[in-house]
Amino acid sequence: MKQVVQNYKSGELAVLDVPVPGCKPGGVLVRSAFSLISTGTELMKVSEAGMSMLGKARSRPDQVAKVMQSVATNGVPATYRKVMGKLDSYTPLGYSLSGVVEQVGAGVDDVKVGDLVACAGNEHALHAELNWVPKNLYARVPDGLAPRHAAFGTVGSIALQGVRQGEPQLGEVALVIGLGLIGQLVVQLLAASGVRVVGADPDPARCELAERLGAQAAGDPASAAVESAVAELTGGHGVDQVYLAAGGGSNQPVELAARLCRDRGRVVDIGKCRLDLPWNAYYEKELDVRFSRSYGPGRYDPEYELEGRDYPIGYVRWTERRNLACFLDLLARGSVDVEPLISHVAEFDDAVETYQRLKDGELKAVAVLFRYPRRGGEAEVPAKAPAVAVPAVDVKPAPVRAARTPVRLAFVGAGNYATSMLLPHLAQRHGVELSTVVTTTALSAANAQRKFGFAEATTDLDAVLGDKSIDAVFVVTRHSSHAELTRRALLAGKTVFVEKPLALTEDELAGVLAAVEESGNDRLQVGFNRRFSPLLREARQRLGTRTGPANLRYLVNAGPLQHGSWYLQQGTEGSRFAGEGGHFIDTASWLLDADPVSVYAVATSGNEDLQAVLRYPDGSTATISYVTTGPAGFPKETLDLVADGRALRLDDFVRAAVYDGRRKRWVSSRLPKARDKGQSAELAAFVKAVRTGEPMPVPLQSLVATTAATLAVQAGLSGGAPVTLARSR
């Protein structure tokens, strides 16, 4: 395998062929996907290696002291040989990467081969194709987080530990001195903690970046701008905390910290800057000076890092591994955004040239990543995101027994959507009997039974699936359980109505279709109700048949979520778009009468706003803008479709208009401000299909294509390139 190394004596950088490390017990062998160059720590080391011996001595007085002690103990000749031998050896570079587990050592049971992990440590997360990483120095990457972003895990942990040392409180004001890689992460972490942040750095571009990422203000520490901003935000009292994230030999950061910190404020040293504390200034304010040791508790403890002995969580809440996992979670949930920090992505084979460009100042960067090849030369993370498979549905359905009248329905789940948008339409419908409601808690089942007249209430799902008198099952639970419950109900021979999404991953989708093929039961409907809206159906009819490609724009003003919403649990329940994006893709595909063939998605930094552009076989395109930051008074859903000199406009399911040349025909809802998004008509069509045995209201292949396209949006966001929707078998 190949590894980046440096000769500290000569300063030579090289990519060497070295043996593959063994997979020892207590750790995993990881094949690198991306590794991060620390433009602070690593470049300092690279620069020192290029100095003369005197320059090296001046830059590392701590090492000089060790040499002098060795001279006193072992004599000059032995010490000289020892020092020269050490200097004239190759040393590794790197300490932050993401990669795929290739082998699992004995005693490791929290990851498996093929898992994506983030790794830490200047002896274990090196710029190398393969690394052996002990258990406490890796963390599994949350689903949906891009490998290039997960490579920031170690530096993110350093920033996170620094912020923890500052003990920020809601409403406080902090000053971050030094807006390099660590400083930019500290700014975002503080902003996410409810702290107002002022940044200080002589580089205007870095100041501008910090303001985009959450700082209230940022400026040159030598100017009056920083001091003015602090005075304005603190009423002249000074900041509550100062984070020293700067390097170099200047004492200016320490002096600025004393001047702008409030009485009894906290000063946290994260970087490696000069620390000649001005005694009077620090004494008079009784400033609390703290140090942040790398990634957190456990760092430099061989029993923790090498032997895998964890610290009890009751005594040490945030170890370096827990910090690593926490930062990855913040990335996955969008609380921290590292994409704007990536200045350059270099191929691993170009490592030496990249370091040289950074050292010479030719490449100006906050963060630089190395991208690694797979064995055989195939890119580990290709420039074009991998295709998302759209499984072809080819099943010979089992004979459908004629359902009795009335149609007997069971509900699995009775949450807010089920009780407000589905059950009211079914409870009074002729020919429908609400047979059984199944919930995980007895009280919620009893409430649904009392309110809607279910014949039975239970927590026993198996009993419902085994009840041959039940014709159809509604799956209206949390997103993470949809695919598995649907699979089980199909295998039990039930007709299934599952609320969106059908699946959160390709594997889940494949599992549902495997159940269809195994059982011959393709009686499935997903709750894509908008295509059933009477207003939209009439507008589509009035638009007429088109002959040329169309352009469709769909703006969804989703708005913010309330605190505590389970939609925020993205680690288990998927992103908001994964949960409800299928609604809008299905509507677009129904209007365009085709399934998409590719998806390109981009997201706004710092929140869940995104745009997805879908391309269709005839050249039509649909752009779905999903925003969470819009004003509450703006319509939630607006849609425009233009084709063949005609246009359709939908205004939040209240009004619709069709334009044809100079003519305009309005199609309006029956009641002012009434919004009929099609639930009633959708349920009527579903019940009819169950009662008569007719085909389901929406073809299964369309449901599969919409689900695959929704999954492709997340894949596109992670890969940064168009995703092909490949029809597979």
C-alpha positions, -999 to 999 in steps of 0.1 A, spaced: 0 0 0 10 37 -3 15 61 26 26 98 28 58 102 48 84 129 56 120 129 65 123 154 93 161 159 87 160 167 50 124 179 48 117 154 20 81 144 14 73 111 -4 45 87 -11 61 53 -2 51 17 -8 49 2 27 36 -31 40 -1 -34 48 -7 -32 86 -20 -63 102 -55 -64 118 -47 -69 155 -72 -77 182 -91 -48 196 -93 -28 164 -102 -27 127 -84 -24 94 -98 6 75 -94 14 38 -93 52 35 -119 70 15 -108 106 24 -82 120 48 -79 156 59 -48 178 58 -46 200 89 -34 232 73 -23 243 108 -7 214 126 6 194 96 19 224 77 37 236 108 54 202 109 62 202 72 76 237 75 98 228 105 112 199 85 125 223 59 144 244 84 181 242 92 191 223 123 193 256 142 159 266 130 145 232 141 161 237 176 146 272 179 111 260 169 111 230 193 128 240 226 110 211 243 129 187 222 162 205 227 157 201 265 153 163 260 185 163 239 204 181 266 191 156 292 203 128 270 237 143 267 240 146 304 230 109 308 245 92 278 272 115 265 275 135 233 284 107 208 255 84 218 231 112 219 242 125 185 238 90 169 204 87 185 191 121 174 205 118 139 190 83 135 156 96 146 158 127 124 169 107 93 139 84 94 106 87 77 77 98 99 40 96 90 16 125 85 -21 127 90 -46 122 119 -82 126 106 -99 104 80 -129 84 70 -129 50 54 -145 16 51 -139 -13 75 -120 -40 57 -112 -64 85 -125 -66 121 -101 -77 148 -109 -101 177 -129 -84 205 -146 -59 182 -184 -62 179 -197 -26 173 -189 -25 135 -187 -49 107 -169 -52 74 -182 -26 49 -192 0 76 -181 36 71 -161 49 100 -143 81 110 -109 76 125 -86 96 148 -50 96 159 -16 107 146 -5 70 147 -36 54 134 -55 78 111 -26 85 87 -25 96 51 -23 59 40 -44 36 20 -49 13 49 -48 19 87 -52 -3 117 -73 17 142 -80 7 178 -115 6 191 -116 39 210 -102 59 180 -130 52 155 -167 58 154 -193 46 130 -205 73 105 -243 80 107 -263 70 76 -265 97 50 -233 115 60 -209 119 31 -174 103 35 -157 136 27 -175 153 55 -169 124 80 -132 129 74 -134 160 95 -143 139 126 -109 144 144 -105 181 139 -142 185 148 -135 166 181 -106 190 188 -129 220 183 -157 203 203 -134 196 233 -123 232 232 -158 244 233 -166 220 262 -137 235 282 -152 269 278 -185 258 292 -207 281 271 -241 290 282 -272 301 262 -271 339 255 -233 343 262 -209 361 239 -176 345 228 -146 357 209 -128 332 186 -92 343 178 -79 326 147 -104 316 120 -85 287 104 -100 252 103 -104 248 140 -116 283 145 -143 280 119 -156 248 136 -155 265 170 -176 293 155 -203 269 143 -203 248 175 -208 279 196 -235 293 174 -253 259 176 -251 262 214 -269 295 214 -238 316 219 -232 348 200 -198 348 184 -173 374 173 -143 362 152 -109 377 148 -84 369 120 -62 391 97 -75 372 66 -107 390 53 -118 359 34 -118 338 66 -137 366 84 -163 366 57 -165 328 59 -170 329 97 -199 353 93 -215 331 68 -212 301 92 -227 318 122 -205 346 136 -223 378 144 -192 398 133 -156 391 123 -126 413 115 -89 420 118 -77 418 154 -55 449 148 -85 470 137 -112 486 159 -140 465 143 -136 435 166 -135 456 197 -166 476 186 -185 444 179 -177 430 213 -187 463 230 -220 463 211 -229 427 219 -219 428 255 -229 463 265 -193 471 272 -187 443 297 -166 421 275 -170 386 262 -177 356 285 -152 333 268 -122 336 245 -111 307 224 -74 309 212 -74 290 179 -44 308 164 -9 297 159 24 314 154 49 333 176 29 365 182 16 372 217 -12 394 203 -39 368 207 -32 365 244 -32 402 249 -64 407 229 -81 380 250 -73 399 282 -85 432 267 -118 420 254 -128 394 281 -151 404 309 -142 402 346 -137 366 356 -142 354 321 -127 322 306 -98 319 281 -94 285 264 -62 277 246 -70 253 217 -43 261 192 -5 265 197 1 302 201 25 321 222 13 323 258 33 351 276 4 361 298 4 398 307 2 393 345 -15 425 355 -42 422 328 -51 386 337 -47 391 375 -69 422 376 -98 405 358 -91 372 375 -93 354 342 -98 317 342 -72 303 317 -79 267 305 -63 243 282 -80 219 258 -61 187 253 -67 175 218 -98 153 212 -108 149 248 -103 126 278 -84 95 269 -59 113 246 -24 102 253 -36 74 277 -23 42 262 -47 21 282 -76 40 267 -63 45 231 -44 12 225 -60 -13 250 -96 -1 245 -104 5 282 -132 30 282 -139 55 310 -172 50 328 -197 74 313 -209 83 348 -175 98 356 -163 109 322 -192 119 300 -172 130 270 -142 109 261 -124 114 228 -144 86 211 -177 101 224 -166 135 212 -159 119 178 -193 103 176 -210 135 188 -194 156 161 -204 131 134 -239 133 147 -239 171 146 -227 169 110 -254 144 100 -281 166 116 -269 197 98 -259 216 130 -224 219 116 -215 223 79 -180 215 68 -186 217 30 -178 255 29 -145 247 46 -133 224 18 -110 245 -4 -95 217 -24 -98 179 -29 -66 163 -42 -60 128 -55 -39 108 -30 -12 102 -56 -7 140 -58 0 143 -21 36 156 -24 26 183 -49 -3 193 -28 18 198 4 43 218 -16 16 241 -30 3 246 5 38 253 19 46 277 -9 13 296 -5 2 288 -40 -28 269 -27 -48 290 -2 -69 267 18 -88 262 50 -92 225 46 -78 201 20 -88 165 15 -70 136 -1 -93 113 -21 -82 76 -22 -85 51 -50 -99 16 -46 -79 -14 -54 -78 -17 -92 -79 21 -96 -116 26 -92 -124 58 -73 -136 51 -37 -160 80 -39 -164 87 -76 -169 122 -90 -203 111 -101 -225 97 -74 -234 61 -77 -266 51 -95 -296 44 -74 -313 12 -85 -350 13 -94 -360 -23 -90 -382 -36 -118 -414 -51 -106 -422 -84 -123 -444 -105 -102 -472 -129 -110 -499 -119 -84 -516 -145 -65 -554 -147 -71 -571 -119 -52 -599 -132 -31 -630 -111 -33 -632 -91 -1 -663 -92 19 -686 -62 23 -680 -43 44 -642 -40 39 -625 -47 72 -595 -25 80 -568 -26 106 -546 4 116 -510 -1 128 -503 33 145 -527 60 156 -506 91 157 -515 126 147 -516 121 109 -537 89 112 -562 105 135 -565 139 117 -561 131 80 -571 94 75 -594 80 101 -620 109 99 -625 100 62 -629 63 69 -649 63 101 -681 74 84 -675 58 50 -702 34 39 -689 -2 34 -660 2 57 -655 -14 91 -627 -3 114 -617 -37 128 -586 -33 149 -561 -6 159 -526 -17 169 -503 7 188 -472 2 210 -489 17 240 -522 5 253 -536 39 261 -532 53 225 -549 22 212 -578 27 236 -581 64 226 -583 56 189 -609 29 196 -630 52 216 -628 81 191 -632 63 158 -652 32 168 -626 4 162 -641 -30 171 -608 -39 189 -577 -23 203 -545 -42 209 -507 -40 210 -504 -75 194 -494 -70 157 -490 -107 150 -526 -113 160 -538 -88 134 -516 -101 106 -529 -136 114 -565 -126 113 -579 -138 80 -610 -116 83 -590 -84 80 -588 -73 44 -563 -44 45 -537 -30 69 -528 7 72 -492 13 83 -491 48 99 -461 45 122 -428 63 124 -408 63 92 -381 38 104 -407 10 107 -426 15 75 -406 -9 53 -405 -38 78 -442 -35 87 -452 -33 50 -430 -64 43 -447 -84 70 -482 -74 61 -476 -83 24 -462 -117 34 -494 -122 55 -514 -117 24 -529 -83 33 -536 -53 10 -514 -26 25 -517 12 27 -484 26 40 -479 63 46 -449 79 30 -421 70 29 -422 34 18 -385 30 27 -356 50 40 -328 30 23 -323 9 -9 -320 -22 12 -354 -15 28 -370 -10 -6 -354 -42 -19 -369 -60 12 -404 -48 4 -401 -60 -32 -387 -93 -21 -418 -98 -1 -439 -90 -31 -421 -116 -52 -422 -142 -25 -459 -138 -17 -472 -128 -51 -490 -101 -33 -485 -67 -50 -515 -50 -34 -497 -20 -21 -505 17 -19 -482 45 -6 -499 76 8 -490 99 -21 -523 118 -19 -517 149 -40 -523 133 -73 -558 126 -61 -566 163 -53 -598 173 -72 -584 207 -79 -551 195 -93 -568 167 -114 -591 192 -130 -563 215 -137 -543 187 -154 -573 178 -175 -578 214 -186 -541 217 -195 -546 189 -220 -523 165 -236 -488 178 -243 -465 169 -272 -432 185 -262 -411 184 -230 -422 203 -200 -406 224 -172 -421 220 -138 -413 241 -107 -425 230 -72 -418 252 -42 -425 237 -8 -424 261 21 -421 234 47 -413 257 77 -394 248 108 -401 219 131 -413 223 166 -388 215 193 -390 178 203 -405 166 170 -395 131 162 -388 143 127 -356 157 142 -344 122 149 -326 119 116 -303 91 128 -332 67 130 -361 84 111 -342 99 81 -341 135 69 -373 156 65 -371 153 27 -366 115 29 -398 115 50 -421 137 28 -402 144 -4 -420 115 -21 -452 135 -21 -437 161 -44 -418 138 -66 -449 116 -71 -469 147 -80 -444 159 -105 -441 124 -121 -479 121 -123 -482 155 -140 -454 146 -164 -468 110 -169 -434 94 -165 -408 82 -140 -376 102 -135 -343 89 -150 -318 111 -130 -317 134 -100 -293 163 -91 -296 177 -56 -279 206 -38 -285 219 -3 -281 253 15 -254 254 42 -266 251 77 -302 240 73 -323 215 55 -332 237 25 -325 219 -8 -333 218 -45 -337 186 -65 -338 186 -103 -354 156 -118 -349 147 -155 -375 126 -174 -372 104 -205 -387 129 -229 -364 157 -217 -388 172 -192 -374 185 -160 -389 191 -125 -373 213 -99 -384 208 -64 -374 235 -39 -378 223 -4 -373 251 22 -376 252 59 -367 289 64 -395 306 46 -420 329 63 -451 314 79 -475 335 59 -462 324 25 -482 295 8 -469 261 17 -470 246 -19 -469 264 -52 -464 247 -85 -460 259 -121 -458 236 -152 -450 250 -187 -452 231 -219 -463 236 -256 -471 273 -250 -495 265 -221 -490 267 -184 -506 253 -152 -503 271 -119 -513 257 -85 -516 279 -55 -515 258 -23 -545 237 -33 -567 267 -30 -566 280 -65 -554 268 -99 -551 284 -132 -545 272 -167 -531 295 -193 -534 288 -230 -521 316 -253 -538 348 -242 -567 329 -225 -568 321 -188 -592 297 -172 -594 296 -134 -601 264 -115 -609 272 -79 -618 252 -48 -654 250 -38 -649 267 -5 -628 298 1 -593 288 15 -603 251 15 -573 229 8 -582 194 -4 -549 176 -9 -566 144 -20 -568 123 11 -605 116 8 -603 107 -29 -572 86 -23 -589 66 4 -620 61 -16 -599 47 -45 -580 24 -22 -612 10 -5 -628 4 -39 -597 -15 -51 -598 -36 -19 -635 -43 -22 -636 -51 -59 -601 -67 -64 -594 -41 -92 -558 -29 -98 -544 -6 -71 -549 32 -77 -512 37 -84 -490 11 -102 -464 -5 -80 -436 4 -104 -445 41 -100 -444 38 -62 -410 21 -65 -397 48 -89 -408 76 -67 -392 60 -36 -359 54 -55 -359 90 -67 -364 102 -31 -335 81 -20 -314 95 -49 -318 130 -35 -299 121 -4 -273 102 -25 -269 133 -47 -264 156 -17 -237 133 -4 -219 128 -37 -223 163 -51 -231 150 -86 -262 138 -106 -275 104 -97 -287 80 -124 -319 61 -116 -309 28 -131 -337 3 -139 -325 -31 -124 -337 -66 -121 
